[in-house]
Amino acid sequence: MIRFILLFVFFCFSILCKAQQDAQYTQFMFNKMYFNPAFAGSKKVLCLSGIYRKQWIGIERAPQTGTFNAHGSVFKNRIGLGLSVTYDQIGFTDKVDIETNYSYIIRFKNESFFSIGLRGSFSYMQIRWDQANPTQAFDSSIPGATTSKMLPNFGAGVYYQAKHWYAGVSVPHLFQNKLDFSTNPNASVEPQLRQHYFFMGGLSFDIAKNVQIQPNVMFKYVVNAPFDMDFNLSFVFFQKILVGVTYRMGDSVDAILQWRIAPQIQIAFAYDFTITQLQRYNAGSIEVMLEYCFLKKNEKVHNPRFF
């Protein structure tokens, strides 16, 4: 067998088992459009955001992911449009996703709304076999150069948000694209990208003057893979500072800090403490996020409760 290909296979199977073929983010509550196209245009104004995650610090070729989001609304805030670009690297694999998001938004009184979203995506995925260092030379099952694929897909979701709570269900990728990278015509295994089902929800209510408590949850499910869940509990002070902790079932305990520098700017940081046997080999995972919304003078972001 070969040393680095085994590492690559280990990462792929760990992703499948934890239902994470789609990239994972601890700050899912601040990156909703990545998981659900129905969130596009929810804030009424044009918002730009970027989030970067480096997983398992200290392990060579461990996952690292970056996403750029842009979304806003048109036609009296009834139509949401969004664009997401994600770069995901794991082992010798590079993947670039370009996703266009569309939502139809039905707005109610008290700033609540219900939206239905659709997504059209295009992914470019490559494996850099030539960077491997095999211990067995001339292994015919391993390509000798970089191989790549282009993968089109579609997704859908629904989302509801009120003043004090939100909930959404989504399937970001409906097609199960085949990943037949092998050049061996006798290969009997054809891995494929699986459908991922996401449910997210959260509450926000006051517990003291200028102090709010916000529980958030995300459920992740892939057929024939273990059920996964993130549960977050956060506190918001003076509508400016959010401090929270997340438990990712059987995987990590995570700390989150977010600061709303100004009404249109917020920055956040997260650190994951691994609680599996993998903690012996890594120093945790980190995430950073920055968001900017284009506000007119005296204008506020729709529902400022860090939703």
Buried (B, 14 or more C-beta within 10 A) or exposed (E): EBEBBEBBEEBBEBBBEBBBBBBBBBBBBBBBBBBBBBBBBBBBBBBBBBBBBBBBBEBEBBBBBBBBBBBBBEEEBBBBBBBBBBBBBBBBBBBBBEBBBBBBBEBEEEEBBBBBBBBBBEBEBBBBBEEBEBEEEEBEEBBEEEBEBEBEBBBBBBBBBBEBBBBBBBBBBEBEBEBEBBBEEEEEEEBEBBBBBBBBBBBBEEEEEEEBBBBBBBBBBBEEBEEBBBBBBBBBEEEBEBBBEBBBBEBBBBBBBBEBEEBBEBBBBBBBEBEEEBEEEBEBBBBBBBBBBEBEEEEEBBBEBBB
